[in-house]
């Protein structure tokens, strides 16, 4: 009990220093059409343009909430071959209470910018992003997508930190009850620098966009330039008359639990990212939580991602060339 108590103290100190929400970096990943010319990276040939889609998105929303009194500002514009984002990182919907017992940080304005290609090209390869490599993407309101966390445990499970690297077992923010990251109803929380960011379905923004089970709702753009949709897609990927249903990721718990993993009696499966494995065809989507198909904005078809209610919640990689 003495060792376990000590480990809890370690976790608490680490959380106060750095809340688990990725690396804490606010860097954005930039890509342009020129960077998509290397055919050695596994190009499928599936490409197109997203020009003309949400190229004039602009929103200003005043917040008068207990935990949020800033005005949210976000603007997307298209110029030449790039899509540009300028925002202040303030959410435009109801948020939870911050600070809170699981998240000691306060929402603050950020300088948010990103530049994504208007001519995305799908690849057969998956490229991990996040942390110091840059955001995996942004929701239209300028809030960063950061599905993973900076939390980890060592093999014993006796030493864990919600915001520092103390072991090789990466703690998940969602889908587990062993650790409290202080996420709100939008599956979001706040990094030490004040950056509010999403780990999963941005419920408040989806509701603001009118997203429901009757339609596909475009909610953001990934770093490779492909669109991101919330929850619902066509039952048959290339048939817009096939009806709408919730998409599911193609991940499941690992078939064999590693002997070096902390005890499942203490930390049930789903606590760590390593508890999941991709099984092609077990869900609707690929390893990056995306697929090629038709959408309301792209009736001829385009590769696109989904925020889902199942792991990985948001894409942890991108399939477009960068």
N, C-alpha and C positions, 0 to 999 in steps of 0.2 A: 504493500500500500504506500510505503514511503517513496518508492521509485515512481509509482504511478502519479502520486501527488506532485512530485517534482516535475514530471513531464507535463502535467496540466499547467503548472506555473510557467514553464518554458513556452507553452502554446500561448498563454495569455500575454506574456511579454512580447512575443513575436507579433501577435495580432495588433497590439498597440503601436508597434513600430511600423508595420506594413500589413494592411489588410489583404487577405488572399483575393486577388482579382487580376491575375496575370503578373507581369513584371512591374507594373506601375508606370510603365513607359507610355507617353502620349504620342509617340511617333506614329506617323501614318506611312503606309507603303505606297509608293508612286510607281505607276507603270504607264507605258505609252505604246503606240502602235509599233514603233521601231523595235521595241524589246520582244515583239512577238514573231520575229522573222527567223528564229533558229529552228529549223525543221528537225534537228537531231533530238529535240526534246519530246518527240512522240505525238506530233500533231495528227489529229484525226481528220482534219479537213473541214470540220464543222465550224463555221464562222459566220459572221454577219455584222450588222451594225445595230447599235442601240440608240443612235442619234434620233432625236425627236421625241423620245420617251422620258418624261419628267426632266426635260432640259430647262424648264423654267420653274422648278419647284422652289417656293420661298414661303417661309412661315415665321411669324413673330407671335409668340404667345406669352402673355404676362402671367406669372405665377404668384399667387397670394396664399401659399400653403404654409403650414407651420414650419416645415423643413425646407421650404423653397420659396424665396421671394424674388429671385432673379427672373428676367425676361428671357425666354428661349428664342434664339435666333438661328435659323439655318437657311442656306441657299445653295442650290445645285444649278450649275450652268454648263452649257456645252459650247466648246470653242475648238475649231479645227478638228482634231481627232481625239480630244480628251473631254472627260466629264470632270468638272471641278466642284469641290465642296468647300464652303466657308461657313463655319458655325462656331458657337461659343460653348458647346458641350452641355448645355442646360436642357433637361427634358421638358417636353411640352404637354405633359399629362400628370395626373396625380402620382405622387411617390409615397413611399413609406416614411417612417420616422428615422432620421439620421441626425446625429449618431444614435446607435442603439447598442444593446449588450453584445451583439455579435459583430458589429461594425462601428468602430469608434470615429469614423471620418464624416466630415461635413461637405455637402455638395458645393462646389465653387466653379466659377467660370473658367473655361479653358480656351486656348487658341487652337481650333481644330481646322485642319486643311487636308485635302486629299486630291489626287489627280489620277483618274482611272481611264483606261482606253475606251473609246466608243466602238472599237472594232475587235471585240474579244474573240479569241481563237481557242477552241477546246483542245485539250491534250489528253493523251492516254495516261499521263503521269499525274500523280497527286503531289502538290507542294504544300508542306506544312507552313503555317504562318502564325503570328501572334507574338506577344512579348516584345523583345527588342527588334525583331524583324518587322514589326509593324502590325497594324490592325488587320484582322481578317476581312473587315468590311465595316460599313457604317449603315445604320438605319437612316431613313430620310431626314429625321429630325437632328442628325448630326451626332447621335450617340454611338459610341464605339461598341462593336461586337467583340466580346472577349470570353469565349465559352469556357476555357480552362482556368485554372487558378495557379497561384504560386505556392500553394500549400503542399506539404509532403510529410511522410513518416519514414522512419528507418525500418529495417526488417523486423525488429522486435515489436514495433508498435508502441513502445514506451516513450519514445521521443518523437514528437510531432510538432509542426509549426504551420500555422495558417498563412504565413506570409514569407517564409524563408525556406531555403533548400537544406533540409536536414536528413534527407534520405531519398530513395529512388521510387517511392510509392506516392504518386501524385493524387492529391485529394480532390474530389469533385465537389463543386459548389451545390449542385442539384442532385436529386435522386438518392440522397443518403441522409441519415439522421444522427450520425456520430459526431459531426462537427457543425457548428453554427457560423455561417458566413454573413448573417444579418441581411440576407436578400429580402426584397419587398415583393409585392404582388406582381411586379413586372419582371421578376427573376433577375433583378439588378441590385447592385450596391455601389459603394463608393471607394475608390482607391485613396491612399494617403494624401495625394496631391489634390483631391477634390473631384476627380473624374468619375462621374456616374457612368456606369457601363452595364451592358446586358450579358448575362450568362445563358439566358434562354428566352423563351417567347416573350416579347415586349408587349404584354397584354394591354396596357394603357394606350400605346400607340396603335396597335391593331384595332382597338375599339374606336379610336379617333378616326381611323381610315375607313370605318364602316365594315371591317372584316367580319364575315360570318360564314356559315356552312353553305351559302348559296353561290359563293364566288371565290375566285383566286384574288389575293390581295398582295400587290407588290409593296414591300416595306423597306427595301434598301438595295445597296449595291455592294458586291464583293470586290476585293482588291484586284481581281483579274478582269473586272468590267462586266461580269454577268450579274443578272438580277437575282434578288432574294425574295421569296414569297413566304407568307405566313400560313402554316398548318395545312391548308386545303389545296388540292390539285385535282386534275381530271383523273378519273378512274383508269382510263386508258390514255397513256401519255400523249399519243398523237391524234386523239379524237376528242374535239371540243364538245361533242354531243354525248359523251359517255357518262356525264354526271360528275359531281364533285364529292370528294371524300377526304378525310384526314390522311395525310401521308405518314408513313412510319419509317424510321431509320432501319438500316440493315445490320444492326449490332445486337449482340446477345452476350450474356455472361460467358466467360471463358469455360470451355469444357473441362479443362484441367487447371486446378488452382496451384500456383507455384508453391513449392515447399518453403521458399524464402519470404512469402507474403505474411504480413501480420495476421494474427489469428482471426478467422471468420467469425468466431464466437464473440470477439470484441468489436470487430469492424466487418459487418456483413458485406457480401458481394454488392458492388455498386458504389462502395465508398471511394474506390480508387479508379483512375482512368484505365489502369492495367487490368481491371476486372472485366473489361469489355473486349470483344473481338468482332471484327467485321466478317460477316458471312454473306457472300454475294447471293442475292435472290431471296434472302430471309425477310426482307422488307421491300419498300418501294424504291429506295434510293441507293446511290453508290456510296463509296467510302467517304466522300466529302459531303454527304447529305444532299446530293443533287441528282439531276437526270436531264436528258434531252427530251423536249416535248413542246406542245403548243401551249400558249398562255393567252389571256385576253389581249395583252399588249403586243404579243408576237405570234400571230395566228399561223405563220409559216413554220414556227418552231424555233427554239433556242435552248441551249443548255442553261439551266437555272438551279438555284439552291432553295432549300426550305428551312424555316425554323419549325421544329417538330416538338411534340410533347414527349417523345422518346429520345433516348440517347442517340446521337450526340447533342441534341437540342439546337445547336447552331453548328454550321460546318467548322471542322477543325483543320481543314486544308482547302486548297482551291484546285480546280481542274483546268483552268485556263492558263495559257502561256503568260509569263510575267516578264 
